[in-house]
Amino acid sequence: MDLAKYAALFVAESHEHLRACNQLLIAWEREPGRAEPVGGLFRAIHSIKGMAATLGYGDVAEVAHRTENLLDAVRAGRIAPGPALFELLFRALDAIEEGVDAASLGKAGGVADPALLRALDDVALGAEPQRRPAAGRAA
């Protein structure tokens, strides 16, 4: 099996999914009551997770999996959308993109920030999402 060919396909398709995710998240942020963006985000993240796991990009798959769990909780009505949730989801997308970019350079790992993973898990289990302090401000 030519993993380089599949890795290039993973990178290209993941970047397409991430562009769609950013557009969907922005649309959802503008209209938090809409369900369509949540479903689209879930499907795109699920696709990235599957491809990453298949190719051995464990950190990307882990962040995607936990993001998927969070989105599933939103779809089930256990979590209400709001600014802190959107911020957390943008952070997760940034981490996934970082992992995809590392994969494009032949590197793996480094994106599964324990604080981000913990926040995704906590919110998926019902904790209130916390906003990060702006740069230069004390927490």
C-alpha positions as protocol buffer text, in pm:
chain_id: "A"
residue {
  index: 1
  type: MET
  ca { x: 0 y: 0 z: 0 }
}
residue {
  index: 2
  type: ASP
  ca { x: 134 y: 344 z: -94 }
}
residue {
  index: 3
  type: LEU
  ca { x: 76 y: 543 z: 227 }
}
residue {
  index: 4
  type: ALA
  ca { x: 219 y: 860 z: 75 }
}
residue {
  index: 5
  type: LYS
  ca { x: -63 y: 865 z: -179 }
}
residue {
  index: 6
  type: TYR
  ca { x: -323 y: 818 z: 92 }
}
residue {
  index: 7
  type: ALA
  ca { x: -157 y: 1073 z: 319 }
}
residue {
  index: 8
  type: ALA
  ca { x: -177 y: 1335 z: 43 }
}
residue {
  index: 9
  type: LEU
  ca { x: -544 y: 1249 z: -8 }
}
residue {
  index: 10
  type: PHE
  ca { x: -603 y: 1275 z: 367 }
}
residue {
  index: 11
  type: VAL
  ca { x: -446 y: 1621 z: 379 }
}
residue {
  index: 12
  type: ALA
  ca { x: -642 y: 1748 z: 78 }
}
residue {
  index: 13
  type: GLU
  ca { x: -977 y: 1610 z: 194 }
}
residue {
  index: 14
  type: SER
  ca { x: -921 y: 1719 z: 553 }
}
residue {
  index: 15
  type: HIS
  ca { x: -850 y: 2076 z: 445 }
}
residue {
  index: 16
  type: GLU
  ca { x: -1177 y: 2073 z: 246 }
}
residue {
  index: 17
  type: HIS
  ca { x: -1365 y: 1943 z: 551 }
}
residue {
  index: 18
  type: LEU
  ca { x: -1200 y: 2203 z: 775 }
}
residue {
  index: 19
  type: ARG
  ca { x: -1298 y: 2487 z: 539 }
}
residue {
  index: 20
  type: ALA
  ca { x: -1654 y: 2359 z: 547 }
}
residue {
  index: 21
  type: CYS
  ca { x: -1638 y: 2332 z: 928 }
}
residue {
  index: 22
  type: ASN
  ca { x: -1526 y: 2691 z: 965 }
}
residue {
  index: 23
  type: GLN
  ca { x: -1806 y: 2813 z: 737 }
}
residue {
  index: 24
  type: LEU
  ca { x: -2063 y: 2600 z: 920 }
}
residue {
  index: 25
  type: LEU
  ca { x: -1942 y: 2715 z: 1260 }
}
residue {
  index: 26
  type: ILE
  ca { x: -1960 y: 3080 z: 1156 }
}
residue {
  index: 27
  type: ALA
  ca { x: -2313 y: 3027 z: 1020 }
}
residue {
  index: 28
  type: TRP
  ca { x: -2416 y: 2849 z: 1339 }
}
residue {
  index: 29
  type: GLU
  ca { x: -2265 y: 3124 z: 1553 }
}
residue {
  index: 30
  type: ARG
  ca { x: -2479 y: 3379 z: 1366 }
}
residue {
  index: 31
  type: GLU
  ca { x: -2794 y: 3168 z: 1409 }
}
residue {
  index: 32
  type: PRO
  ca { x: -2745 y: 2944 z: 1715 }
}
residue {
  index: 33
  type: GLY
  ca { x: -3094 y: 2797 z: 1685 }
}
residue {
  index: 34
  type: ARG
  ca { x: -3026 y: 2629 z: 1351 }
}
residue {
  index: 35
  type: ALA
  ca { x: -2964 y: 2254 z: 1355 }
}
residue {
  index: 36
  type: GLU
  ca { x: -2821 y: 2217 z: 1002 }
}
residue {
  index: 37
  type: PRO
  ca { x: -2473 y: 2352 z: 1081 }
}
residue {
  index: 38
  type: VAL
  ca { x: -2439 y: 2109 z: 1373 }
}
residue {
  index: 39
  type: GLY
  ca { x: -2514 y: 1811 z: 1150 }
}
residue {
  index: 40
  type: GLY
  ca { x: -2272 y: 1931 z: 885 }
}
residue {
  index: 41
  type: LEU
  ca { x: -1998 y: 1987 z: 1143 }
}
residue {
  index: 42
  type: PHE
  ca { x: -2056 y: 1641 z: 1287 }
}
residue {
  index: 43
  type: ARG
  ca { x: -2030 y: 1471 z: 946 }
}
residue {
  index: 44
  type: ALA
  ca { x: -1714 y: 1660 z: 847 }
}
residue {
  index: 45
  type: ILE
  ca { x: -1540 y: 1591 z: 1180 }
}
residue {
  index: 46
  type: HIS
  ca { x: -1648 y: 1225 z: 1159 }
}
residue {
  index: 47
  type: SER
  ca { x: -1487 y: 1198 z: 815 }
}
residue {
  index: 48
  type: ILE
  ca { x: -1161 y: 1352 z: 936 }
}
residue {
  index: 49
  type: LYS
  ca { x: -1160 y: 1123 z: 1239 }
}
residue {
  index: 50
  type: GLY
  ca { x: -1203 y: 811 z: 1028 }
}
residue {
  index: 51
  type: MET
  ca { x: -935 y: 903 z: 778 }
}
residue {
  index: 52
  type: ALA
  ca { x: -690 y: 1006 z: 1053 }
}
residue {
  index: 53
  type: ALA
  ca { x: -743 y: 685 z: 1249 }
}
residue {
  index: 54
  type: THR
  ca { x: -701 y: 472 z: 939 }
}
residue {
  index: 55
  type: LEU
  ca { x: -370 y: 636 z: 850 }
}
residue {
  index: 56
  type: GLY
  ca { x: -234 y: 636 z: 1205 }
}
residue {
  index: 57
  type: TYR
  ca { x: -265 y: 1006 z: 1287 }
}
residue {
  index: 58
  type: GLY
  ca { x: -375 y: 930 z: 1641 }
}
residue {
  index: 59
  type: ASP
  ca { x: -369 y: 1283 z: 1780 }
}
residue {
  index: 60
  type: VAL
  ca { x: -585 y: 1416 z: 1498 }
}
residue {
  index: 61
  type: ALA
  ca { x: -826 y: 1125 z: 1542 }
}
residue {
  index: 62
  type: GLU
  ca { x: -839 y: 1186 z: 1920 }
}
residue {
  index: 63
  type: VAL
  ca { x: -923 y: 1557 z: 1894 }
}
residue {
  index: 64
  type: ALA
  ca { x: -1176 y: 1483 z: 1619 }
}
residue {
  index: 65
  type: HIS
  ca { x: -1334 y: 1202 z: 1825 }
}
residue {
  index: 66
  type: ARG
  ca { x: -1380 y: 1421 z: 2130 }
}
residue {
  index: 67
  type: THR
  ca { x: -1513 y: 1706 z: 1916 }
}
residue {
  index: 68
  type: GLU
  ca { x: -1756 y: 1462 z: 1759 }
}
residue {
  index: 69
  type: ASN
  ca { x: -1873 y: 1357 z: 2109 }
}
residue {
  index: 70
  type: LEU
  ca { x: -1933 y: 1721 z: 2197 }
}
residue {
  index: 71
  type: LEU
  ca { x: -2130 y: 1782 z: 1878 }
}
residue {
  index: 72
  type: ASP
  ca { x: -2334 y: 1469 z: 1946 }
}
residue {
  index: 73
  type: ALA
  ca { x: -2427 y: 1610 z: 2287 }
}
residue {
  index: 74
  type: VAL
  ca { x: -2537 y: 1933 z: 2119 }
}
residue {
  index: 75
  type: ARG
  ca { x: -2746 y: 1740 z: 1866 }
}
residue {
  index: 76
  type: ALA
  ca { x: -2909 y: 1550 z: 2153 }
}
residue {
  index: 77
  type: GLY
  ca { x: -3005 y: 1879 z: 2320 }
}
residue {
  index: 78
  type: ARG
  ca { x: -2784 y: 1828 z: 2627 }
}
residue {
  index: 79
  type: ILE
  ca { x: -2576 y: 2139 z: 2549 }
}
residue {
  index: 80
  type: ALA
  ca { x: -2703 y: 2478 z: 2440 }
}
residue {
  index: 81
  type: PRO
  ca { x: -2497 y: 2675 z: 2189 }
}
residue {
  index: 82
  type: GLY
  ca { x: -2332 y: 2994 z: 2305 }
}
residue {
  index: 83
  type: PRO
  ca { x: -2014 y: 3201 z: 2272 }
}
residue {
  index: 84
  type: ALA
  ca { x: -1799 y: 2980 z: 2497 }
}
residue {
  index: 85
  type: LEU
  ca { x: -1905 y: 2666 z: 2310 }
}
residue {
  index: 86
  type: PHE
  ca { x: -1826 y: 2825 z: 1975 }
}
residue {
  index: 87
  type: GLU
  ca { x: -1485 y: 2934 z: 2103 }
}
residue {
  index: 88
  type: LEU
  ca { x: -1411 y: 2579 z: 2220 }
}
residue {
  index: 89
  type: LEU
  ca { x: -1513 y: 2437 z: 1882 }
}
residue {
  index: 90
  type: PHE
  ca { x: -1292 y: 2687 z: 1698 }
}
residue {
  index: 91
  type: ARG
  ca { x: -1003 y: 2580 z: 1922 }
}
residue {
  index: 92
  type: ALA
  ca { x: -1071 y: 2217 z: 1836 }
}
residue {
  index: 93
  type: LEU
  ca { x: -1078 y: 2296 z: 1463 }
}
residue {
  index: 94
  type: ASP
  ca { x: -747 y: 2482 z: 1498 }
}
residue {
  index: 95
  type: ALA
  ca { x: -592 y: 2178 z: 1671 }
}
residue {
  index: 96
  type: ILE
  ca { x: -721 y: 1944 z: 1402 }
}
residue {
  index: 97
  type: GLU
  ca { x: -584 y: 2173 z: 1133 }
}
residue {
  index: 98
  type: GLU
  ca { x: -248 y: 2181 z: 1309 }
}
residue {
  index: 99
  type: GLY
  ca { x: -242 y: 1802 z: 1304 }
}
residue {
  index: 100
  type: VAL
  ca { x: -338 y: 1785 z: 938 }
}
residue {
  index: 101
  type: ASP
  ca { x: -63 y: 2034 z: 857 }
}
residue {
  index: 102
  type: ALA
  ca { x: 187 y: 1824 z: 1054 }
}
residue {
  index: 103
  type: ALA
  ca { x: 74 y: 1517 z: 858 }
}
residue {
  index: 104
  type: SER
  ca { x: 133 y: 1705 z: 534 }
}
residue {
  index: 105
  type: LEU
  ca { x: 496 y: 1745 z: 645 }
}
residue {
  index: 106
  type: GLY
  ca { x: 527 y: 1377 z: 733 }
}
residue {
  index: 107
  type: LYS
  ca { x: 500 y: 1440 z: 1106 }
}
residue {
  index: 108
  type: ALA
  ca { x: 247 y: 1297 z: 1347 }
}
residue {
  index: 109
  type: GLY
  ca { x: 141 y: 1402 z: 1694 }
}
residue {
  index: 110
  type: GLY
  ca { x: 155 y: 1716 z: 1897 }
}
residue {
  index: 111
  type: VAL
  ca { x: -204 y: 1838 z: 1863 }
}
residue {
  index: 112
  type: ALA
  ca { x: -375 y: 1650 z: 2144 }
}
residue {
  index: 113
  type: ASP
  ca { x: -337 y: 1930 z: 2402 }
}
residue {
  index: 114
  type: PRO
  ca { x: -451 y: 1777 z: 2732 }
}
residue {
  index: 115
  type: ALA
  ca { x: -630 y: 2098 z: 2838 }
}
residue {
  index: 116
  type: LEU
  ca { x: -828 y: 2105 z: 2512 }
}
residue {
  index: 117
  type: LEU
  ca { x: -914 y: 1735 z: 2534 }
}
residue {
  index: 118
  type: ARG
  ca { x: -1027 y: 1781 z: 2895 }
}
residue {
  index: 119
  type: ALA
  ca { x: -1241 y: 2082 z: 2801 }
}
residue {
  index: 120
  type: LEU
  ca { x: -1404 y: 1892 z: 2512 }
}
residue {
  index: 121
  type: ASP
  ca { x: -1479 y: 1597 z: 2742 }
}
residue {
  index: 122
  type: ASP
  ca { x: -1605 y: 1812 z: 3028 }
}
residue {
  index: 123
  type: VAL
  ca { x: -1843 y: 2011 z: 2811 }
}
residue {
  index: 124
  type: ALA
  ca { x: -1965 y: 1696 z: 2632 }
}
residue {
  index: 125
  type: LEU
  ca { x: -2053 y: 1558 z: 2976 }
}
residue {
  index: 126
  type: GLY
  ca { x: -2249 y: 1870 z: 3067 }
}
residue {
  index: 127
  type: ALA
  ca { x: -2001 y: 2114 z: 3218 }
}
residue {
  index: 128
  type: GLU
  ca { x: -2047 y: 2476 z: 3127 }
}
residue {
  index: 129
  type: PRO
  ca { x: -1795 y: 2579 z: 2859 }
}
residue {
  index: 130
  type: GLN
  ca { x: -1547 y: 2837 z: 2982 }
}
residue {
  index: 131
  type: ARG
  ca { x: -1428 y: 3130 z: 2774 }
}
residue {
  index: 132
  type: ARG
  ca { x: -1055 y: 3183 z: 2758 }
}
residue {
  index: 133
  type: PRO
  ca { x: -931 y: 3519 z: 2884 }
}
residue {
  index: 134
  type: ALA
  ca { x: -824 y: 3760 z: 2612 }
}
residue {
  index: 135
  type: ALA
  ca { x: -450 y: 3798 z: 2564 }
}
residue {
  index: 136
  type: GLY
  ca { x: -299 y: 4042 z: 2807 }
}
residue {
  index: 137
  type: ARG
  ca { x: -580 y: 4008 z: 3062 }
}
residue {
  index: 138
  type: ALA
  ca { x: -549 y: 3833 z: 3392 }
}
residue {
  index: 139
  type: ALA
  ca { x: -772 y: 3528 z: 3433 }
}
